Amino acid sequence: QSEEEVHVGDIITFRRDNELIVHRVIEKRVDEQGAYFVTQGDNSDIADDKVRFEEIEHKLIGIIY
């Protein structure tokens, strides 16, 4: 609902080049355009480009085993 509800450690989905990406938020930062998130895949050594709140499609809220 808002960027305040997205925290470091959350798993989010967003689109890049028309692909759905599922990565973990590793940092929350602010620049001249406002807040953005730095994400990275759990099995990746490279962080993604900035992800704005408007780009986020989903946030994982639970896992059922």
Buried (B, 14 or more C-beta within 10 A) or exposed (E): EEBEEBEEEBBBBBEEEEEEBBBBBEEBEEEEEEBBBBBBEEEEEEEBEBBEBEBBEEBEEEEEE
